[in-house]
Amino acid sequence: MADTIKLSRRNFMIGTGAAGLTIGILASCSNNNEDGSEADQVANAEPNPEVNAWVHIAPDDTVTIRIARSEMGQGTLTGLAQLVADELDCDWDKVTTEYPTPGENLARDRVWRDFSTGGSRGIRGSVDYVREGGAVARAMLIQAAANQWEVPVGECSVEKGVITHGPSGNTLRYGEVAEAASALTPPTGVQVKDPSEWKIIGQPVKRLDTADKVTGAQKYGADLQMDGMLNAAIKQAPKRGGTLASFDADAVMSMPGVRKVVQVDDTAVAVVADRWWQAKTALDALPVEWTDGEGADYSSAAFETELENALTADDASVANMSGEVDAAFANAAQTVEATYRVPHQNHACMEPMNATAIWTEDKCEVWCPTQNGEAALGAASEAAGLPIEQCDVYKLLLGGGFGRRGMSDYVSQVVKIAKEMPGTPIKLLWTREEDMQHGFYHPTTRARCEGALDADGNLTAIKIRIAGQSILAGLMPQALQNGMDPFAFQGLLPSGLDERVEDQTLKYTFPALKFDHAMRNPPVRPGFWRGVNANQNAVYLECFMDELAHAAGKDPLEFRLAYMGDAPELAAVLRAAAEKSGWGNDDGKSRGLCAFYSFGAYTAACAEVTVDDAGQLKIHRIVAATDPGYAVNPQQVDAQVAGSFVYGLSAALFEEITFENGEVQERNFDTYNSMRLRDMPEVETIVMPSGGFWGGVGEPTIAVAAPAVLNAIYAATGKRIRNLPIKDQSLRDA
């Protein structure tokens, strides 16, 4: 049974930040006593001293590290705690974590900086200031001990939270000096450790959130319960651009448990009931009429024709061009051309969108799984019609994010529903069907790739024309650069174009190249789907590199390495994956390679497959090598790579969102399939951090999954699969 938050504790939880307490919504959600007795004990306990914004230490030496980023299974919670704990020199066995709120962050001049978690920046975007937070806290604790002993700070050292005065041998625990340390002025100019001094960073320590997940104690947004809480189900206009014309609330008000029928903006209607299933049942029975809008006739088939035409259109933005491209093609001994396609895809988080809100005339609070706490706070404030200072958001662990929960549409909805029932907690939970039909979809794109080879099989020029939707144009058009979306070229960009995408640059060195984008925007909400545009761009570049290698009569490994002279890190991961997989072995398995740079990390994969005479594909193993610069927790990196391959292979093999007459045709997991255990290959990860930079982990390796498998299929069958997903395609020529 889900745990209950007693509303009498609500004001206590609101004020935890200003008082420096380490008790928040996570502590409340971990209470196993429905009568709230344990919560009462916690609420009445003395607050733990705040050494600084990142570190709270209890008298028993428990260290609570406050984490601004969101945890959605990727391990960021543990990784960030490792960064702080190492600089703090505390005992890892005594570390716990909690989320501050974005409202608290705003009230404290954004002391925790950015609350957004995406782009594989959860750790690498926080490294400097969270490590500094741990180092400053350590300095304050040592200073407090030195003050108590009346000795110079230089005579004191610390290990695992125990401060020692060298000459006397006296010791003090962190818990004994934390209160005194919290009264000190934080020092400036504190140096963080050199990597050679790390003790916790770089170690495969156990994740802090695993035990509760294994035992089922972990509570997600969908599990949240409150005294007096009502439940809401929502239905949105099924067609793109549709609006709500009318509904007959009287037809369902007498149904069991129904409390209210609420219009949400001009696009949706919700039913509020005692229990969620009652709300959902009544919503299904509710007579509703919709009005069509722009996009009501949108179909995937028609848009595919538009994309095909865009591959040769004149209106394209050039992002990367160098060398004499036209001359190289004019003088080529051989030219190669191929066209690839990637469809719309949904994030398909296992936990559908949900949020819980309480609205009154002077306060609005929201509990939700979100990848961007500050954006959720802004959405709550706008929907509530209240100043942002009178609102707050309590983050919960996410049952999947993948970029979808960076959007706050579901937060706005729950607040607007709660506003109709002041003072009553309202939990909104989308159905799976709503989640499938109303996502922010990965854009569908096509690419026309052309290559010029000389008489010796050397690549002299390459062109890639991408045609498809711009995510920036749909979500933040102000970020376009003279009409160009730089994010459309992830992994293909020149260095120096834009610092925001410097971690997405091309690492091959080609004699001449031209990469451009013909923007075509359908009436479909685009979104940052895990790995974003690096996924399809890796397919386009790496499958085409494979085609070029075979056309040149060269080994695909050696062909790639010939153009990696300026990227030794990329060459290293490619060699490692190939060697570990047994590239060139004659063992009955066919192999395909891929190497790509994205999100600041170098990744490579070698897939081992067989395709039987009936065309049945079996992926036996994928060896992946990754160089993220530094690996905070190698065990987590290994798990992240395996998890990213589940996501990437699901998309490559099965996943496709299609539209007909403006409606999504895939409604649930029976028509939007994902990897099953029986299909999942063994994933062997080589973590090879070279140091000197901080790269991503959760997204870069998604990009290499599909190209490695597609290239391996060709090695097995001699047939190129250029359209994703692979499902329903014959892998062998008849």
ABEGO torsion letter per residue (X at the ends): XBBBBBAAAAAAAAAAAAAGBABBAAAAAABABAAGAAAAAAAABBBBBBABAABBBBAAGBBBBBBABBBAGAGAAAAAAAAAAAAAGBBAAABBBBBBBAAAAAAAGGAAEBABBBGGAAAAAAAAAAAAAAAAAAAAAAAAAAAAAGBBAAABBBBGGBBBBAAAGBBBBAAAAAAAAAABBBBBGBBBBBAAABAABGBBBBBAAAAAAAAGABBBAAABBBBGBBBBBBBBBABBGBBBABBBAAAAAABBGBABBBBBEAABBBBBBABAAAAAAAAAABBBBBBBBBGAABBAAAAAAAAAAAAABABBBBABBBEBAAAAAAABABBBBBBBBBBBBBAGBABBBBBBBBBBAABBBBBBBBABAAAAAAAAAAAAGBBAAABBBBBBBBBEAGGAAABAAAAAAAAAAAAABBGBBBBBBBBAAAAAAABBBBBBBBBBBBBBBBAAGBBABBBBBBBEBBAAAAABAAABBGGBBAAAABGABBBGABAAAAAABBABBBABBBBBBBBBBBBBBBBBBBGEAAAAAAAAAAAAAAAAAAAAGBBAAAAAAAAAAABAAAAAAAAAAAAAAGBGBBAGBBBBBBBBBBGGBBBBBBBBBBBBAAGBBBBABBBBBBBAGBBABAAAAAAAAAAAAAAAAAAAAABBBBBBGGBBABABAAABBBBBAAABBBBBBBBBBAEGBBBBAAAAAAAAAAAAAAAAAAAAAGBBBABOBABGBBABBX
